[in-house]
Amino acid sequence: MIYLREIHKRPSEVGAAGYPLASPVLRQLDQLTLTQPVTILCGENGSGKTTLMELMAAGTAAQTIGESGVHADKARLFRQAAGQFRFVMARRPKRSFYFTAEDFSRYLDQRRAMMADARQALNEIDGAYDERSTLARSLARMPHARTLGEMAGQYERDLLASSHGEGFLSFFGGRLVQGGLYLLDEPEGALSYANQLSLMALIGRAVASGGQVIMATHSPVLAAYPNAALLDVSAGGIEAVRYEQLPGVQFLSHFLKHREAILNQLELPDASTLNE
């Protein structure tokens, strides 16, 4: 299923000014058509992949893990920028969600703090209600115990006890719904190559249940998703490419074929002699 079909820049007599509209990727974006249930944005650092993802997140009113401080200010700027574009939806998804590895790390910190606050509150209640009835103590403990219980049962894995990659997969898998639109910005930051294949399986599950996935990535593994639309984002604009044309794929292939020659050019010290 394809929910977000096209993005059109609205005609304006005033040129784009200020962040993020002044960024090259948005200045050059007149129209973007999405033709596959899975679209993958590739490109070098600074090419504008994240800027484009954040614009789509704002334009589709995608949910995020949380917005606060500078993140809230940034989200506000992108909501304003999204007003300069028209987002053509074939139909509304049941849920639109925007994931980033950075947001997931921040979410873990928030989750850890919430659980610590709940445990501290329970300890304080036990001390303060020591001479009161069991019923009074139970009623006072109830909201904090419920918080801990709900958070403990929210995912198949304990996110705080899992490795970062396993936690990310559990987090993402727990938010998949039938007919959802999912925007993933460089999720490989939390994942090993093996876990990237696990994420690919989850993406397949989302697509099979009528979902659409748009992902920005540097990963040659994730970019290999079968029949995905591959778009190379660069200073020259956005261009459809084949997998073999991706700079990251070409570089990795070249490195694996000529590893020793490339490393020799770096003139690295011999680690085996450093402690002699």
Secondary structure, 3 states (H helix, E strand, C coil): CCCEEEEEECCCCCCCCCCCCCCHHHHCCCEEECCCCEEEEECCCCCCHHHHHHHHHHHCCCECCCCCCHHHHHHHHHHHHHCCEEEEECCCCCEEEEEEHHHHHHHHHHHHHHHHHHHHHHHHHHHHCCCCCHHHHHHHHHHHHHHHHHHHCCCCCCCCCCCHHHHHHHHHHCCCCCCEEEEEECHHHHCCHHHHHHHHHHHHHHHHCCCEEEEECCCCCHHHCCCCEEEEEECCEEEECCHHHCHHHHHHHHHHHCHHHHHHHCCCCCHHHCCC
